[in-house]
Amino acid sequence: MCQGFGDIGYNLCVLINLRRKGLTVRKKLFWLLPGVILLLGLSIFLLLRNRDANATLTVGGIPRDYIVHLPPAYDESTALPVVLVLHGGGSSGRRIARFTEFNKVADREGFIAVYPEGYKHSWADGRGVTDAEQSNIDDVVFISALLDELESTYLVDSDRVYAVGISNGGFFTQALVCNLSDRIQAGAVVAATLSVNLHAVCDPGSPTSMLFINGTADPLVPYEGGSVINNRGDILSAEETVNWWSEVNGCPADPTVESSQDEVDDGTAIHTEIYGGCADGTEVWFITVEGGGHTWPGHPEIPANDFVGTVSQEFDANEVIWAFFSAFPAE
């Protein structure tokens, strides 16, 4: 469009058009600026809201990783409860956080969710077969040191510290209660029972409330006891496990029983036994998922299949677990 003006005229024409284009670009940038600022502000807000911290703690000369999720309610003026969420064998802290979506409950209810990382993706849970145990790792010492670190870094209500785990993490949750009952107020176990080895040595220093969620069709950790798949340790049955913990906690012999049918048509039904009135105000809850597999009810990250079994949608495990935890210690 600048042809026909001669050399001087051409150069002047090009310069004018460049300035016009520059002005147009500046105008576009001017109109885009509010959107850019909004996106930047939203990103900063989400970052601050999530406040997930990846940290490392060296225990026994070995670096151990963990993730801390602070809820919006955390303002360094009020001590908040802590929930340790323990992944299964072969998993990780990040994956169990995504799998359970426990951060959503933490944000709503106002507690600190912590996701420790097992050694080589495993926990020394008392069965004697995990990679952590084969490497002589003492995970009870790690969790005790982690609790010390959390209490020195954040404003933690040390009277309201809880642990929940699935599978390998569920076996390990019981090992924690066996050894740290003075620091763990309640434990929740999903898709795990009590191993024969741990049963022989477990001697909690004080009564501790326990919740168990087990599927009758669990293909990895048999509901009826025996051996974990691939001979990964001998275990008590789910019923034997609950009976033992209720005896340890000094619970009455007869629980309150509730049952519900397959209300969402997923092939599972729920049977609940609650042992109340135990020593020091503790309780033991036992939720049997009829037809349920090696899964976390209500959170089907892995579709039902022959390896893990059916994921029950009859209830949300997160909601039940937090309702259980939040009742202890009793007011």
Secondary structure, DSSP 4 states (H G I P E B T S, - for coil): --TTSHHHHHHHHHHHHHHHHHHHHHHHHHHHHHHHHHHHHHHHHHHHHH-EEEEEEEETTEEEEEEEE--TT--SSS-EEEEEEEPPTT--HHHHHHHH-HHHHHHHHT-EEEEE--BTTB---SSS-SHHHHTT--HHHHHHHHHHHHHHHS-EEEEEEEEEEETHHHHHHHHHHHH-TTT-SEEEEES---BHHHHHH---SS--EEEEEEETT-SSS-TT-EE-GGG--EE--HHHHHHHHHHHTT--SS-EEEEE--TTSSS-EEEEEEE-S-GGG--EEEEEEET--SS-TT--SSPPBTTTB----SS-HHHHHHHHHTT-S--
